[in-house]
Amino acid sequence: MNSVDFPGVIQAAAGSPLGVLSLIILAVALIAWAFFKGSDDRVKLGVFAAILLAAIVFGFATMREGNSAEADLAKPLPSETASPPQPATEAPAPVALAAAASSKAVAPDPAPADISGAWRDGDEPGITYRVTVADGRLSYVQFLGSQPLGSGAGTIDGRQLDYGYVVYGNGDTGRCKSELSPDGTTMAGICTSISGQSWRTRTIR
């Protein structure tokens, strides 16, 4: 027993709660042996039972400590359970669509066709028109030779014409809706007088 390094054993055992408990049990056992070695068998049996109970408690505590240590090792590290950083999400669909719609260039309205100048009636030879266009509005004067027959004014939107007219001779008034041909050489449509009579009109350059 002289070869046993008791200070080293005690220092190593003191490093954990179970080691301290084992030292206490061992000390109690040695004290009991010293006190009760000369006692009768009953006392020795009682001391043995107490030491056995302490050994059982010690073994149970050792098993629980081992299971707890295994459970701790089985737990994933915080770095393993942490969710990876999520990329920034895009804007919600309605907001993104509104932004895309607002970024689109709005197509400008087609510029009014330039119909200013001289025109002639496609059905009545000798009747001519002098047309003027400014800021989307048109006006004209109708002639027979050099004699003014009537006039009119209205709007032009792209190739669509909408204008009113007046005949100087009888004071007849009405409204016309015409369309300029793609090549810009013909205006054709329908005129309706205030009395309800309608007829087709065709004017060419």
C-alpha positions as CSV (number, residue, x, y, z in Angstrom):
1,M,0.0,0.0,0.0
2,N,3.0,2.3,0.4
3,S,3.3,2.4,-3.4
4,V,-0.1,4.0,-3.9
5,D,0.0,7.8,-4.5
6,F,-2.7,8.8,-2.1
7,P,-2.4,12.5,-2.7
8,G,-2.6,12.0,-6.5
9,V,-5.6,9.8,-6.2
10,I,-7.4,12.2,-3.9
11,Q,-6.6,15.2,-6.2
12,A,-7.8,13.2,-9.3
13,A,-11.0,12.1,-7.5
14,A,-11.7,15.7,-6.3
15,G,-12.0,16.8,-9.9
16,S,-15.6,15.5,-10.3
17,P,-18.6,15.2,-8.0
18,L,-18.6,11.4,-8.3
19,G,-15.0,11.3,-7.3
20,V,-15.7,13.3,-4.2
21,L,-18.6,10.9,-3.4
22,S,-16.4,7.9,-3.8
23,L,-13.8,9.3,-1.5
24,I,-16.5,10.0,1.1
25,I,-17.8,6.3,0.8
26,L,-14.2,5.0,1.1
27,A,-13.5,7.2,4.2
28,V,-16.7,6.1,5.9
29,A,-15.8,2.5,5.1
30,L,-12.3,2.8,6.6
31,I,-13.7,4.6,9.7
32,A,-16.4,1.9,10.1
33,W,-13.8,-0.8,9.8
34,A,-11.6,0.9,12.4
35,F,-14.5,1.4,14.8
36,F,-16.4,-1.8,14.4
37,K,-13.6,-4.4,13.7
38,G,-13.9,-5.8,17.2
39,S,-17.7,-5.7,17.4
40,D,-20.0,-8.7,17.1
41,D,-21.4,-10.0,13.9
42,R,-24.6,-8.1,14.1
43,V,-22.9,-4.7,14.2
44,K,-20.5,-5.8,11.4
45,L,-23.5,-6.9,9.3
46,G,-25.2,-3.6,9.8
47,V,-22.1,-1.6,8.9
48,F,-21.7,-3.9,5.8
49,A,-25.3,-3.2,4.8
50,A,-24.8,0.6,5.1
51,I,-21.6,0.4,3.0
52,L,-23.4,-1.8,0.4
53,L,-26.2,0.7,0.2
54,A,-23.8,3.5,-0.3
55,A,-22.1,1.5,-3.1
56,I,-25.4,0.9,-4.8
57,V,-26.2,4.7,-4.6
58,F,-22.8,5.4,-6.0
59,G,-23.3,3.0,-8.9
60,F,-26.7,4.5,-9.7
61,A,-25.3,8.0,-9.7
62,T,-22.4,6.9,-11.9
63,M,-24.8,5.5,-14.5
64,R,-27.0,8.6,-14.5
65,E,-23.9,10.8,-15.0
66,G,-22.8,8.6,-17.9
67,N,-26.2,8.8,-19.6
68,S,-26.3,12.5,-19.2
69,A,-22.9,12.9,-20.8
70,E,-23.9,10.7,-23.8
71,A,-27.0,12.8,-24.2
72,D,-25.0,16.0,-24.3
73,L,-22.6,14.5,-26.8
74,A,-25.6,13.5,-29.0
75,K,-26.9,17.0,-29.1
76,P,-25.9,18.9,-32.3
77,L,-23.7,21.9,-31.9
78,P,-25.4,25.4,-32.2
79,S,-23.6,26.0,-35.5
80,E,-25.2,22.8,-36.9
81,T,-28.7,23.7,-36.0
82,A,-28.5,27.3,-37.0
83,S,-30.5,28.0,-40.1
84,P,-28.4,29.3,-43.0
85,P,-28.8,32.9,-43.8
86,Q,-31.8,33.4,-46.2
87,P,-31.3,35.5,-49.3
88,A,-33.3,38.7,-49.4
89,T,-36.7,38.1,-50.8
90,E,-38.0,40.1,-53.8
91,A,-40.9,42.4,-53.5
92,P,-44.5,41.0,-53.3
93,A,-46.0,40.1,-56.6
94,P,-48.5,43.0,-56.7
95,V,-45.8,45.6,-55.8
96,A,-43.4,44.1,-58.3
97,L,-46.0,44.2,-61.0
98,A,-46.9,47.8,-60.2
99,A,-43.2,48.8,-60.4
100,A,-42.8,47.0,-63.7
101,A,-45.9,48.7,-65.1
102,S,-44.8,52.1,-64.0
103,S,-41.3,51.6,-65.6
104,K,-42.8,50.9,-69.0
105,A,-42.8,53.8,-71.3
106,V,-46.3,54.9,-72.1
107,A,-46.9,55.0,-75.8
108,P,-47.8,58.6,-76.8
109,D,-51.0,59.2,-78.7
110,P,-50.5,59.3,-82.4
111,A,-50.0,62.8,-83.7
112,P,-52.8,64.3,-85.7
113,A,-52.4,63.9,-89.4
114,D,-51.4,67.0,-91.3
115,I,-54.3,67.6,-93.7
116,S,-53.8,71.3,-94.0
117,G,-54.0,72.7,-97.6
118,A,-56.3,72.3,-100.6
119,W,-58.7,69.4,-101.1
120,R,-61.4,68.8,-103.7
121,D,-64.8,67.1,-103.6
122,G,-64.5,63.5,-105.0
123,D,-68.2,63.5,-106.1
124,E,-68.9,67.2,-107.1
125,P,-66.4,68.6,-109.6
126,G,-65.5,72.2,-109.0
127,I,-66.1,72.2,-105.3
128,T,-62.9,72.6,-103.3
129,Y,-61.9,73.0,-99.7
130,R,-59.2,75.0,-97.9
131,V,-58.3,73.1,-94.7
132,T,-56.4,74.4,-91.7
133,V,-55.2,72.3,-88.7
134,A,-53.7,73.7,-85.4
135,D,-53.4,71.9,-82.0
136,G,-55.6,69.0,-82.9
137,R,-58.4,71.2,-84.3
138,L,-59.4,71.6,-87.9
139,S,-61.4,74.2,-89.8
140,Y,-62.2,74.6,-93.5
141,V,-64.0,76.8,-96.0
142,Q,-65.9,75.2,-98.9
143,F,-65.7,77.0,-102.3
144,L,-67.3,76.7,-105.7
145,G,-64.7,78.3,-107.9
146,S,-63.8,81.4,-105.8
147,Q,-67.3,81.7,-104.2
148,P,-67.5,80.5,-100.5
149,L,-70.3,77.9,-100.1
150,G,-69.9,77.0,-96.4
151,S,-67.5,76.2,-93.6
152,G,-66.9,73.8,-90.8
153,A,-64.8,73.2,-87.7
154,G,-64.0,70.2,-85.4
155,T,-61.3,67.9,-84.1
156,I,-58.8,65.5,-85.6
157,D,-57.5,62.6,-83.6
158,G,-54.9,60.6,-85.5
159,R,-56.8,59.8,-88.7
160,Q,-60.3,60.3,-87.2
161,L,-62.1,63.6,-88.1
162,D,-65.2,64.9,-86.3
163,Y,-66.5,68.3,-87.3
164,G,-69.7,70.4,-87.8
165,Y,-70.6,72.3,-90.9
166,V,-72.8,75.1,-92.1
167,V,-74.1,75.9,-95.6
168,Y,-74.1,79.6,-96.3
169,G,-76.9,79.6,-98.8
170,N,-79.7,78.0,-96.8
171,G,-78.2,77.9,-93.3
172,D,-78.3,74.1,-93.2
173,T,-76.1,72.7,-90.4
174,G,-75.0,69.2,-89.5
175,R,-72.1,67.0,-88.4
176,C,-69.6,64.8,-90.3
177,K,-67.4,62.0,-89.2
178,S,-64.6,61.0,-91.6
179,E,-61.4,59.0,-91.7
180,L,-58.2,59.8,-93.4
181,S,-56.8,57.0,-95.6
182,P,-53.4,55.5,-94.6
183,D,-51.7,57.2,-97.5
184,G,-53.2,60.6,-96.5
185,T,-54.8,61.3,-99.9
186,T,-58.5,60.6,-99.2
187,M,-61.0,61.6,-96.4
188,A,-64.2,59.5,-96.5
189,G,-67.2,59.4,-94.1
190,I,-70.8,60.2,-93.4
191,C,-72.5,63.6,-92.9
192,T,-75.8,64.0,-91.2
193,S,-77.8,67.3,-91.4
194,I,-79.8,68.7,-88.5
195,S,-83.0,67.5,-90.2
196,G,-81.7,63.9,-90.0
197,Q,-80.7,63.3,-93.6
198,S,-77.4,61.5,-94.2
199,W,-75.1,61.0,-97.1
200,R,-71.6,59.8,-97.8
201,T,-68.8,62.3,-98.4
202,R,-65.4,61.8,-100.0
203,T,-62.7,64.4,-100.4
204,I,-59.4,63.9,-102.1
205,R,-56.2,65.9,-102.5
